[in-house]
Amino acid sequence: MNLSYSRCKGKIERFVHLFKKTKEYAELNKHYPEFEIFEETKGKFELEVVQAAFDKWAKQQATNRKRAEFTKNLNHLISNDYVLVRKRT
């Protein structure tokens, strides 16, 4: 996932905040200063471990968002707020 887009900055900040609480971060912090752990080059984190954790976290966030949207839509259907209409092909 490319990190260079300005709309991703808030997402990156959330990830950094959560990643700092992990055992992986604690282990990395023994060997690297914080700025090197989260250093970005060409839109990706330089450390593969951090990039892999970010990709996994971003995928989980997308899944959670899709599930929430699906649940919301399903609740609308169940409550009769919306009606399914067959799409013409």
Residue pairs with C-beta under 8 A, 6 or more apart in sequence:
1 8
1 44
1 54
1 55
1 58
2 8
2 43
2 44
3 12
3 40
3 43
3 44
3 45
3 54
4 40
4 42
4 43
11 58
11 61
12 54
15 53
15 54
15 57
15 58
16 38
18 57
19 25
19 50
19 53
19 54
19 57
22 53
24 49
24 53
25 37
28 37
28 47
28 49
28 50
29 37
32 47
36 46
36 47
37 47
37 50
38 45
38 50
39 45
39 46
39 47
40 46
44 51
45 51
45 54
73 82
76 82
77 84
